[in-house]
Structure formats: structure tokens, C-alpha cells
Amino acid sequence: MKITILQLQNVPELLNVPDKQLQWLIDTSYVTVLKVGDYLFKRGDDIDKLFILLKGTVEIKIQQQGNYKLVSRMKTNQIGGLLPFSRASSALGFGEVVEDSEVLILDKDYFREMIANHYELTESLVHKMTSRVREFTKDNVQAEKMMALGKLSAGLAHELNNPASAMLRSAKLLRKHLSNVPEKFKRIISIKASPEEIDIINTILFDKLKNRPENNMKLTERNEKEDELETWLEDHGVEDAYELTETLLDFCMEISAIEEVYKATGDTNFPSAIEWIENVLTTEKMVDEIEEASDRISGLVSSIKSYTHMDRAPEKTATDIHIGIKSTLTMLNHKLKSKNITIEKDFKDELPKPKIFVSEINQVWTNLIDNAIDAMDNKGILTIKTDAFQQMLIVKIIDNGKGIPEENLNAIFDPFFTTKGIGEGTGMGLEVSQRIIKQHQGEIKVTSKKGETIFTVCLPLD
């Protein structure tokens, strides 16, 4: 098939290349015709040819556990394959022809001559390579961030849902509870008690409110005490005593304390008094539940701000590395709880603060911890250790999962390499993590065997 200089000038990168150099390209290249379903290249093929797609469409895909994921499309008048000074050695994916195509191919053997004698042609192809790397990096870092954001969003939605639901439930119960207060207040106000008797009741009640003890009773012990308290209250004239026992025992109001109330009020007034005490304690308990849920939501929002560093300028900042790790654990708490994973933190006290891009480093913790969670079965153990040695801050993330096969250890930092299924990972998490660590002049290493995988991150302190 005869190719003309005019055809090559339809390729944007070659528009300003001298005709003589384009003719050299035509003379040293050959054209191949591919049909739909053919492959321009396959995974593992040597990257040793320059491709110029003169006509047609080729889809670039990667394979993950038997499934294919589309990465990009190569269309008419686009350049692909090997470019001058590229260090790529083998294809990570497949180039499948989806529209009948004509491809101009230049073998690597001619690159030395091209670089030596055809400056403008070489320059245009180098510019193409740098643009390709820039777009590749931009697109896939964004894809990895979106994947991480999706995981964190799902976990956060679950984490926020629990306290939000608790607040709503407690608020509804509190409203219902307060609707019964007027009738109870009527009964308590009718009590004729001396100031001394009122002081005794107040002392008992507000001591429980002010110094609320922890209730660590086991279920069997609590059931026994509820039965005893219910019987005692019924014997002392309290109707529907079973409705009062739960709250009274929540505040450790056992029979000994209630007897003091009984002595102060007597037979006639005791039922109304103990009902009023239970009413106040119930209100306090519901307010406590709302406050606890609010604190939980506030804590999650603080963790989000800490994780994203949204309230700081995007520059390197001397930072306590433990804050980011703890925030990341909070963000991934849903996944940790769903697999009942135990966290063991061995954090060095008074660790020096390295200067880092906080949100980027937090993305590293997310990738490493998330991978560790995925690698472990239920009831796994995730260990995180921090230390400092010879002007380097060292963070080790250790899981007792299935380990990384030895044949994969050298490939785990390669772009798109993943053992996860489609939709479960982009294959960019560890590559992005490595790039972020290198951006900080640091290092990331991995060792693995069954039952122990250790990712070690080293960041300079100077």
C-alpha cells in the first residue's frame, strides 16, 4: 500500500515535519491492514514498534481476572506504540481492532538513525511522548482518587447514618416522653413533703446525674436485678414497675438507693416520687444519646477535614503523621468493622514532624490500609508501627492476610497491575502511592509471605 506525504501531514504531530523526513519515514516503514477482532498488540508483547493509525479505531484494554477494562481509544491519525527515548518494555494491555484499520509501523531498529539524522521528526515524537505521559498520569491519578473517594464515601455514609439515625430515634422518643410530663408533674406537685425530704430526693437524683456510674453488669446479672427491682417496686405500691426498671438500673439506681427515697416519701408519695425520678433520668439518658451521636458526627467531620487537609494551603507542612493515619482509620472504619479486623497501633511517642503534602500522604495511607483490609479474612489483625531512624520517619503497615505471591512482588507498583476484579480497583493505587512517596524524596518497600505482608514507607525528616 502506497503512503503519501500528504497523508502523514494529516497527523497533527507531523504537520510541521519537513517533507524529506516524512519521506524517510515512509521509506523505512511498512503498512499493515487489520480487521475487526484482530489485535495490534497483546499483553506481554515487546514494545518495539512505532504505530501511526492511518485509518480505523483500536481500543486499548487491560485484563483483570478474566475481564477487560477500556483504558483509551486510538483513532485515525493518532500515534501510539514505542516513541523515542521511551523506557517502556512490554505491553500491559491489549490493542483490539474495533474498526477495520490501516497502521503504519516503524521498527525500533530505525530509531537510532531517526534520532541522529531527523531532528524535527524526533522532536515531534518526543513531544507526543511527554504529552502522553502527562495525560496518562493526570487521567489515572484522577481515576484512582475517584476510586478511593467512592470507597470512603460509602464508608462515611454508613458511619454517618448510625449516629444520625440514633439522633432521630432519640429525638422522637424524647418528644413522646415529654408529652407525658404534665400528668406526672401533676402527681409530683401534689406531694406534701418537707424541705428535708425534698433535699434527700434531690441529693440522690442529682448525684446520679452528676456522677453517672458506668454500668458494666453482665446480661444475666442485669436480668436478675431487673426482676428483683420490679418485684420490690410492686411490693411498695408502684404500678407498671417493669417500665421503670431499665432506666433506674442504667443509672445504677438499685434497691439500696431507692429505699432512701421510700424512707423520705412514705407509702403514699413514694410511687409518684420514684416515677418522677425515673422521668428525669430518662430525659437525661435521651439527651446523652443525642449528645453522643452529635459528637460522633462532629468527630467524623473533623476527620474528613484532617484527612483532606481542606482548611490548609496546598503546600508542604510539618505534620504529626499519626493524625493522618488515625483519620484514615476513621474513614475506613466501616470496612474494618465489617470484617471484624483488630487494629494494633505501635506509635512512637514524640515522633518528629516531617514536611509533607498532607492530603497526598493521606492518600498513601488509604491505599495501603485499604489493600491490607482486602487481603485479610474476617478477624484479621492490622498492625501499624511508626518510628524514626537516621533522619527518616518510618511507617510500617502490616497485615496477616494471604500474602502477595512472589511472582507478583516485582510488579505490584506497575501501572494497572492488580489482582482485584473489575470495579474493585484501578491497578493504580500502589503506583500512585509510590509516585507520591518519591515526590517527597522517600521510599516505599514491601516484603510478603503468607500471614505477613509489610509495606514500609520512609519519609525524610530533613
C-alpha positions as CSV (number, residue, x, y, z in Angstrom):
1,M,0.0,0.0,0.0
2,K,1.5,3.3,-1.1
3,I,1.5,6.1,1.6
4,T,1.9,9.8,0.6
5,I,3.5,12.7,2.5
6,L,0.1,14.4,2.4
7,Q,-1.4,11.5,4.3
8,L,1.2,11.8,7.1
9,Q,0.6,15.6,7.3
10,N,-2.9,14.8,8.4
11,V,-1.3,13.5,11.7
12,P,-1.3,16.7,13.9
13,E,2.2,15.9,15.4
14,L,3.7,15.6,11.9
15,L,2.2,18.7,10.3
16,N,5.4,20.8,10.5
17,V,7.9,18.0,9.9
18,P,10.0,18.6,6.7
19,D,8.8,16.6,3.7
20,K,12.2,14.9,3.4
21,Q,12.0,13.4,6.8
22,L,8.4,12.3,6.3
23,Q,9.6,10.5,3.1
24,W,12.3,8.8,5.1
25,L,9.6,7.6,7.5
26,I,7.5,6.3,4.6
27,D,10.5,4.5,3.0
28,T,11.6,2.8,6.3
29,S,8.1,1.8,7.5
30,Y,5.5,-0.6,6.3
31,V,1.7,-0.7,6.4
32,T,-0.4,-3.5,7.8
33,V,-4.2,-3.9,7.4
34,L,-6.1,-5.2,10.4
35,K,-9.7,-6.4,10.5
36,V,-12.3,-6.1,13.4
37,G,-11.3,-8.6,16.1
38,D,-7.6,-8.5,15.3
39,Y,-5.0,-7.3,17.8
40,L,-2.5,-4.6,17.1
41,F,-0.6,-5.9,20.2
42,K,-1.3,-8.1,23.2
43,R,-0.3,-8.1,26.8
44,G,3.3,-9.1,27.2
45,D,4.4,-8.2,23.7
46,D,7.6,-6.3,23.4
47,I,7.1,-2.6,22.8
48,D,9.5,-2.2,19.9
49,K,7.4,-0.5,17.1
50,L,6.0,2.9,16.4
51,F,2.4,2.9,15.3
52,I,0.6,5.6,13.2
53,L,-3.1,4.7,12.7
54,L,-3.9,5.9,9.2
55,K,-7.4,4.6,9.3
56,G,-9.8,2.9,11.8
57,T,-10.1,2.5,15.6
58,V,-8.2,0.5,18.1
59,E,-9.3,0.1,21.7
60,I,-6.6,-0.2,24.4
61,K,-7.8,-2.5,27.2
62,I,-6.3,-4.1,30.3
63,Q,-7.4,-7.5,31.7
64,Q,-8.3,-8.0,35.3
65,Q,-9.3,-11.5,36.4
66,G,-10.6,-12.6,33.0
67,N,-12.5,-9.3,32.4
68,Y,-11.5,-6.4,30.2
69,K,-11.4,-2.7,31.1
70,L,-11.3,0.0,28.4
71,V,-8.4,2.4,29.0
72,S,-8.4,4.5,25.8
73,R,-9.1,4.6,22.1
74,M,-6.6,5.1,19.3
75,K,-8.3,6.7,16.3
76,T,-7.4,7.8,12.8
77,N,-4.3,9.9,12.5
78,Q,-3.1,9.1,16.1
79,I,0.3,7.9,17.1
80,G,1.0,5.0,19.6
81,G,3.4,2.3,20.5
82,L,7.1,3.0,21.0
83,L,8.4,6.6,21.0
84,P,11.9,7.9,21.1
85,F,13.6,7.7,24.5
86,S,10.7,5.8,25.9
87,R,11.6,3.2,28.6
88,A,8.5,1.0,28.2
89,S,9.5,-2.6,27.5
90,S,6.4,-4.7,27.3
91,A,2.7,-4.1,26.8
92,L,0.5,-4.1,29.9
93,G,-2.8,-4.4,27.9
94,F,-4.3,-5.2,24.5
95,G,-4.9,-3.2,21.4
96,E,-8.0,-4.6,19.9
97,V,-9.2,-3.5,16.4
98,V,-12.9,-2.4,16.6
99,E,-13.0,-0.8,13.2
100,D,-11.0,-2.0,10.1
101,S,-7.7,-0.3,10.3
102,E,-4.5,0.6,8.4
103,V,-1.4,1.1,10.5
104,L,2.0,2.5,9.5
105,I,4.7,0.6,11.5
106,L,8.3,1.7,12.1
107,D,10.6,-0.9,13.8
108,K,12.8,0.1,16.7
109,D,15.9,-0.7,14.7
110,Y,15.4,2.6,12.8
111,F,15.2,4.8,15.9
112,R,18.9,5.4,16.2
113,E,19.1,6.7,12.6
114,M,15.9,8.8,13.1
115,I,17.4,10.4,16.2
116,A,20.7,11.1,14.6
117,N,19.5,12.4,11.2
118,H,15.9,13.6,11.5
119,Y,15.7,16.2,14.3
120,E,12.2,17.6,13.6
121,L,10.6,14.2,13.3
122,T,12.3,13.0,16.5
123,E,11.3,16.2,18.3
124,S,7.6,15.9,17.3
125,L,7.5,12.3,18.5
126,V,9.2,13.2,21.8
127,H,6.6,16.0,22.4
128,K,4.0,13.3,21.7
129,M,5.5,11.1,24.4
130,T,5.7,13.8,27.0
131,S,2.0,14.8,26.3
132,R,1.0,11.1,26.5
133,V,2.8,10.7,29.9
134,R,1.2,13.9,31.2
135,E,-2.3,12.9,30.2
136,F,-1.8,9.3,31.3
137,T,-0.7,10.5,34.7
138,K,-3.5,13.0,35.0
139,D,-6.3,10.7,34.0
140,N,-5.2,7.7,36.1
141,V,-4.4,9.7,39.2
142,Q,-7.8,11.1,38.9
143,A,-9.3,7.7,38.4
144,E,-7.5,6.4,41.4
145,K,-8.7,9.3,43.5
146,M,-12.3,8.8,42.4
147,M,-12.0,5.1,43.3
148,A,-10.6,6.0,46.7
149,L,-13.3,8.7,47.1
150,G,-16.0,6.1,46.2
151,K,-14.8,3.7,48.9
152,L,-14.5,6.4,51.5
153,S,-17.9,7.9,50.6
154,A,-19.6,4.5,51.1
155,G,-17.9,4.0,54.4
156,L,-18.7,7.6,55.6
157,A,-22.3,7.3,54.5
158,H,-22.6,4.2,56.7
159,E,-20.7,5.8,59.6
160,L,-22.8,9.0,59.5
161,N,-26.0,7.0,59.1
162,N,-25.6,5.3,62.5
163,P,-25.4,8.5,64.7
164,A,-27.9,10.4,62.5
165,S,-30.4,7.6,63.0
166,A,-29.7,7.5,66.7
167,M,-30.3,11.2,67.0
168,L,-33.6,11.0,65.1
169,R,-34.7,8.0,67.1
170,S,-33.8,9.7,70.5
171,A,-35.4,12.9,69.4
172,K,-38.7,11.2,68.6
173,L,-38.6,9.2,71.9
174,L,-37.8,12.4,73.8
175,R,-40.8,14.2,72.2
176,K,-43.1,11.3,73.1
177,H,-41.6,11.1,76.6
178,L,-42.1,14.8,77.3
179,S,-45.7,14.6,76.2
180,N,-46.3,12.5,79.3
181,V,-44.6,15.0,81.7
182,P,-47.7,17.2,82.5
183,E,-49.6,14.3,84.1
184,K,-46.5,13.1,86.0
185,F,-45.8,16.7,87.1
186,K,-49.4,17.0,88.5
187,R,-48.8,14.0,90.7
188,I,-45.4,15.1,91.9
189,I,-46.6,18.6,92.7
190,S,-49.4,17.2,94.9
191,I,-46.9,15.6,97.2
192,K,-46.7,17.2,100.6
193,A,-43.1,16.8,101.6
194,S,-40.8,18.7,104.0
195,P,-37.7,20.6,102.8
196,E,-35.6,17.9,104.4
197,E,-37.4,15.1,102.5
198,I,-37.0,17.0,99.2
199,D,-33.3,17.5,99.9
200,I,-32.9,13.8,100.3
201,I,-34.6,13.1,96.9
202,N,-32.7,15.8,95.2
203,T,-29.3,14.6,96.6
204,I,-30.0,11.0,95.4
205,L,-31.3,12.1,92.0
206,F,-28.7,14.7,91.1
207,D,-25.8,12.6,92.4
208,K,-26.7,10.0,89.8
209,L,-27.0,12.7,87.1
210,K,-23.7,14.4,88.0
211,N,-21.7,11.3,88.7
212,R,-23.3,8.8,86.4
213,P,-21.5,5.5,87.1
214,E,-20.6,3.1,84.3
215,N,-23.0,0.1,84.2
216,N,-20.8,-2.9,83.5
217,M,-23.3,-5.6,84.5
218,K,-23.4,-8.8,82.5
219,L,-26.7,-9.7,80.9
220,T,-27.6,-12.4,83.3
221,E,-26.8,-10.2,86.3
222,R,-28.8,-7.3,84.9
223,N,-31.8,-9.6,84.2
224,E,-31.7,-10.8,87.8
225,K,-31.5,-7.2,89.2
226,E,-34.4,-6.1,87.0
227,D,-36.6,-8.9,88.3
228,E,-35.6,-8.1,91.9
229,L,-36.2,-4.3,91.4
230,E,-39.5,-4.9,89.7
231,T,-40.8,-7.1,92.5
232,W,-39.6,-4.6,95.1
233,L,-41.3,-1.7,93.4
234,E,-44.6,-3.6,93.0
235,D,-44.4,-4.6,96.7
236,H,-44.2,-0.8,97.5
237,G,-47.2,0.3,95.5
238,V,-45.7,1.1,92.1
239,E,-47.9,0.2,89.2
240,D,-46.3,-0.9,85.9
241,A,-43.0,-1.2,87.7
242,Y,-41.4,-3.0,84.7
243,E,-41.5,0.3,82.8
244,L,-39.1,1.9,85.3
245,T,-36.5,-0.8,86.0
246,E,-34.4,-0.4,82.8
247,T,-33.7,3.3,83.2
248,L,-33.2,3.1,87.0
249,L,-30.6,0.3,86.5
250,D,-28.9,2.3,83.7
251,F,-28.1,4.9,86.4
252,C,-27.3,2.1,88.9
253,M,-30.4,3.1,91.0
254,E,-30.5,-0.2,92.9
255,I,-32.8,-1.1,95.8
256,S,-30.5,0.3,98.4
257,A,-30.7,3.8,96.8
258,I,-34.4,3.6,96.2
259,E,-35.0,2.6,99.8
260,E,-33.7,6.0,100.8
261,V,-36.3,7.6,98.6
262,Y,-39.0,5.4,100.1
263,K,-38.0,6.4,103.6
264,A,-38.1,10.1,102.7
265,T,-41.5,10.0,101.0
266,G,-43.5,7.2,102.7
267,D,-46.1,4.8,101.3
268,T,-48.4,7.4,99.8
269,N,-45.9,9.6,98.0
270,F,-43.3,7.0,97.0
271,P,-44.9,5.8,93.7
272,S,-45.1,9.4,92.4
273,A,-41.6,10.3,93.6
274,I,-39.9,7.3,92.0
275,E,-41.9,7.8,88.8
276,W,-40.7,11.4,88.7
277,I,-37.1,10.4,89.3
278,E,-37.3,7.8,86.5
279,N,-38.8,10.5,84.3
280,V,-35.8,12.9,84.9
281,L,-33.3,10.1,84.4
282,T,-35.0,9.0,81.1
283,T,-34.8,12.6,79.8
284,E,-31.1,12.8,80.8
285,K,-30.4,9.5,79.0
286,M,-32.1,10.6,75.8
287,V,-30.2,13.9,75.9
288,D,-27.0,12.0,76.4
289,E,-27.7,9.8,73.4
290,I,-28.3,12.8,71.2
291,E,-25.1,14.5,72.5
292,E,-23.1,11.3,71.9
293,A,-24.4,11.0,68.4
294,S,-23.7,14.7,67.7
295,D,-20.2,14.3,69.0
296,R,-19.7,11.2,66.7
297,I,-20.8,13.3,63.7
298,S,-18.6,16.2,64.7
299,G,-15.7,13.8,65.1
300,L,-16.3,12.4,61.6
301,V,-16.4,15.8,60.1
302,S,-13.2,16.7,61.9
303,S,-11.6,13.5,60.5
304,I,-12.7,14.5,57.0
305,K,-11.1,17.9,57.3
306,S,-8.0,16.4,58.7
307,Y,-7.8,13.7,56.0
308,T,-8.4,16.1,53.1
309,H,-6.5,19.0,54.7
310,M,-9.2,21.1,53.2
311,D,-8.6,24.0,55.6
312,R,-4.9,24.4,54.7
313,A,-2.9,25.7,51.8
314,P,-1.7,23.1,49.3
315,E,2.0,23.2,50.4
316,K,4.3,21.1,52.4
317,T,3.6,21.3,56.1
318,A,5.3,20.0,59.2
319,T,2.8,17.4,60.4
320,D,2.2,14.8,63.0
321,I,1.9,11.7,60.9
322,H,-0.3,10.0,63.5
323,I,-3.1,12.4,62.8
324,G,-3.4,11.4,59.2
325,I,-3.2,7.7,60.0
326,K,-5.9,8.0,62.7
327,S,-8.1,10.0,60.3
328,T,-7.7,7.4,57.6
329,L,-8.6,4.6,60.0
330,T,-11.8,6.6,60.9
331,M,-12.6,6.9,57.2
332,L,-12.2,3.2,56.6
333,N,-13.8,2.2,59.9
334,H,-16.8,0.7,58.2
335,K,-14.7,-1.8,56.2
336,L,-12.7,-2.6,59.3
337,K,-15.9,-3.3,61.3
338,S,-17.5,-5.3,58.5
339,K,-14.5,-7.8,58.6
340,N,-14.1,-7.6,62.4
341,I,-10.4,-6.6,62.0
342,T,-8.4,-5.8,65.1
343,I,-6.2,-2.7,64.9
344,E,-2.9,-2.7,66.8
345,K,-1.1,0.7,66.9
346,D,2.5,0.8,67.9
347,F,3.1,4.6,67.6
348,K,6.4,6.1,68.8
349,D,5.9,8.9,71.3
350,E,7.1,12.4,70.3
351,L,7.8,11.4,66.7
352,P,9.4,14.2,64.7
353,K,7.2,16.0,62.2
354,P,8.2,15.7,58.5
355,K,7.2,18.3,56.0
356,I,4.7,16.7,53.7
357,F,1.8,17.3,51.3
358,V,-0.8,16.2,53.8
359,S,-3.7,15.1,51.6
360,E,-1.4,13.3,49.2
361,I,0.3,11.3,52.0
362,N,-3.1,10.5,53.5
363,Q,-4.0,9.0,50.1
364,V,-1.0,6.7,50.5
365,W,-2.3,5.6,53.9
366,T,-5.7,5.0,52.3
367,N,-4.3,2.8,49.5
368,L,-2.1,0.8,51.8
369,I,-4.6,0.2,54.6
370,D,-7.5,-0.5,52.1
371,N,-5.3,-3.1,50.4
372,A,-4.4,-4.6,53.7
373,I,-8.1,-4.9,54.7
374,D,-8.9,-6.6,51.3
375,A,-6.0,-9.0,51.8
376,M,-7.3,-10.3,55.2
377,D,-10.1,-12.6,56.1
378,N,-12.5,-12.0,58.9
379,K,-10.9,-11.3,62.3
380,G,-7.6,-10.3,60.8
381,I,-5.0,-8.2,62.5
382,L,-3.8,-4.9,61.1
383,T,-0.7,-3.5,62.7
384,I,0.6,0.0,62.2
385,K,4.1,0.9,63.5
386,T,5.8,4.3,63.5
387,D,9.4,5.1,64.3
388,A,12.3,7.4,63.3
389,F,15.8,6.3,62.3
390,Q,18.7,8.2,60.8
391,Q,16.7,11.3,59.8
392,M,14.0,9.1,58.3
393,L,10.4,8.7,59.5
394,I,9.3,5.1,59.1
395,V,5.8,3.8,58.9
396,K,5.1,0.1,58.7
397,I,1.6,-1.3,57.7
398,I,1.4,-5.0,58.4
399,D,-1.4,-7.4,57.7
400,N,-1.7,-11.1,58.5
401,G,-3.6,-11.9,55.2
402,K,-2.9,-14.3,52.4
403,G,0.3,-12.5,51.3
404,I,1.5,-11.5,47.8
405,P,2.7,-14.3,45.5
406,E,6.5,-14.0,44.9
407,E,6.0,-13.7,41.2
408,N,3.8,-10.6,41.7
409,L,6.1,-8.7,44.1
410,N,8.2,-7.1,41.4
411,A,5.0,-5.9,39.5
412,I,2.8,-4.5,42.2
413,F,4.0,-0.9,41.7
414,D,3.4,-1.2,37.9
415,P,0.5,0.9,36.4
416,F,-2.7,-1.1,36.1
417,F,-1.3,-4.2,37.8
418,T,-4.0,-5.6,40.1
419,T,-5.3,-8.9,41.3
420,K,-8.7,-7.4,42.0
421,G,-11.8,-7.8,39.8
422,I,-13.3,-5.1,37.5
423,G,-14.7,-2.2,39.6
424,E,-12.7,-3.2,42.7
425,G,-9.5,-1.4,41.8
426,T,-7.9,0.6,39.0
427,G,-4.5,-1.0,39.4
428,M,-3.1,2.5,40.1
429,G,-3.2,2.7,43.9
430,L,0.3,1.4,44.6
431,E,1.8,3.1,41.5
432,V,0.3,6.4,42.7
433,S,1.5,5.8,46.3
434,Q,5.0,5.2,45.0
435,R,4.9,8.3,43.0
436,I,3.7,10.4,45.9
437,I,6.5,9.0,48.2
438,K,9.1,9.7,45.5
439,Q,7.8,13.2,45.3
440,H,8.7,13.5,48.9
441,Q,12.2,12.0,48.2
442,G,11.1,9.0,50.2
443,E,10.9,5.3,49.6
444,I,8.3,2.5,49.8
445,K,9.2,-1.1,50.1
446,V,7.3,-4.4,50.5
447,T,8.0,-7.8,51.9
448,S,5.5,-10.6,51.9
449,K,4.9,-14.2,52.9
450,K,1.7,-16.0,53.9
451,G,0.4,-14.5,57.1
452,E,2.6,-11.3,57.0
453,T,2.8,-8.6,54.4
454,I,4.8,-5.5,55.4
455,F,4.7,-2.2,53.5
456,T,7.4,0.1,54.7
457,V,7.2,3.9,54.0
458,C,10.3,6.0,54.6
459,L,10.0,9.8,54.6
460,P,12.9,12.2,55.1
461,L,12.7,14.4,58.2
462,D,15.2,16.9,56.9
